[in-house]
């Protein structure tokens, strides 16, 4: 969350000083993607039935799609802001996974 707020603040400061604005990251999508990844990482290995695993993944994508649709139709963010949020969340996730395996918890 702090990363998204920092990027949004820098973008607004650059825009006010006459520089082209960066993409504003949507915090709702960022948090939703991170929560979904954490929940799927914890729950999916415990599920034995493949149909239940597939249903869980489909529900996670449906949840993310509903959040993105609500943010777009509400006029709170642009499509590029949504893509930037997804990218930041996935990069954060990969960095945390690498850190987890290096530290060998």
Secondary structure per residue as TSV (DSSP state, phi and psi in degrees):
chain	resnum	aa	ss	phi	psi
A	1	X	-	360.0	-42.3
A	2	X	H	-63.7	-35.5
A	3	X	H	-63.4	-43.7
A	4	X	H	-63.7	-43.0
A	5	X	H	-64.3	-39.7
A	6	X	H	-64.1	-44.7
A	7	X	H	-64.8	-41.7
A	8	X	H	-64.0	-40.7
A	9	X	H	-65.2	-44.5
A	10	X	H	-61.3	-42.2
A	11	X	H	-61.5	-43.8
A	12	X	H	-67.6	-38.7
A	13	X	H	-64.5	-42.7
A	14	X	H	-64.7	-39.1
A	15	X	H	-66.2	-39.7
A	16	X	H	-68.7	-26.8
A	17	X	T	-89.5	7.7
A	18	X	T	97.8	-2.3
A	19	X	S	-86.1	155.9
A	20	X	-	-63.6	141.6
A	21	X	-	-75.5	144.3
A	22	X	-	-80.5	174.9
A	23	X	-	-75.6	134.3
A	24	X	-	-84.1	128.7
A	25	X	-	-85.9	136.0
A	26	X	-	-88.5	117.3
A	27	X	H	-67.9	-31.1
A	28	X	H	-63.3	-45.5
A	29	X	H	-68.4	-40.9
A	30	X	H	-58.5	-49.3
A	31	X	H	-66.2	-38.8
A	32	X	H	-64.3	-43.7
A	33	X	H	-63.2	-43.1
A	34	X	H	-65.0	-42.6
A	35	X	H	-63.6	-43.4
A	36	X	H	-61.3	-44.4
A	37	X	H	-63.1	-41.0
A	38	X	H	-65.7	-46.1
A	39	X	H	-63.9	-44.2
A	40	X	H	-65.7	-35.3
A	41	X	H	-66.4	-34.4
A	42	X	H	-81.6	-42.0
A	43	X	H	-85.1	-42.0
A	44	X	G	-58.1	-41.2
A	45	X	G	-64.4	-23.0
A	46	X	G	-82.7	-17.0
A	47	X	-	-84.7	128.1
A	48	X	-	-90.7	-41.4
A	49	X	-	-75.3	127.2
A	50	X	H	-67.7	-31.5
A	51	X	H	-66.0	-37.5
A	52	X	H	-69.3	-37.9
A	53	X	H	-61.3	-45.5
A	54	X	H	-62.7	-43.1
A	55	X	H	-62.1	-39.7
A	56	X	H	-64.1	-42.7
A	57	X	H	-66.2	-41.4
A	58	X	H	-64.3	-39.4
A	59	X	H	-64.9	-36.5
A	60	X	H	-64.6	-42.8
A	61	X	H	-66.9	-35.9
A	62	X	H	-63.7	-43.3
A	63	X	H	-60.5	-46.8
A	64	X	H	-63.3	-41.4
A	65	X	H	-62.2	-38.2
A	66	X	H	-66.9	-39.8
A	67	X	H	-65.4	-44.7
A	68	X	H	-63.7	-44.0
A	69	X	H	-62.1	-43.3
A	70	X	H	-62.8	-39.7
A	71	X	H	-70.5	-38.1
A	72	X	H	-70.0	-48.3
A	73	X	H	-71.4	-25.4
A	74	X	T	-76.3	-9.1
A	75	X	T	75.1	18.3
A	76	X	S	-85.4	-15.7
A	77	X	-	-157.0	165.4
A	78	X	-	-101.5	170.2
A	79	X	H	-63.9	-38.9
A	80	X	H	-67.2	-31.1
A	81	X	H	-65.9	-37.2
A	82	X	H	-65.6	-45.2
A	83	X	H	-63.6	-38.8
A	84	X	H	-64.6	-39.1
A	85	X	H	-63.8	-44.4
A	86	X	H	-60.9	-43.7
A	87	X	H	-65.2	-44.4
A	88	X	H	-62.9	-41.6
A	89	X	H	-64.2	-42.7
A	90	X	H	-68.6	-38.2
A	91	X	H	-64.7	-44.1
A	92	X	H	-59.5	-43.7
A	93	X	H	-60.8	-44.9
A	94	X	H	-66.5	-39.3
A	95	X	H	-62.9	-42.1
A	96	X	H	-67.5	-36.5
A	97	X	H	-65.1	-43.9
A	98	X	H	-61.8	-45.5
A	99	X	H	-60.9	-40.0
A	100	X	H	-62.2	-44.4
A	101	X	H	-76.4	-28.1
A	102	X	H	-71.9	-42.5
A	103	X	H	-75.1	-17.3
A	104	X	T	54.3	61.4
A	105	X	-	-70.3	360.0
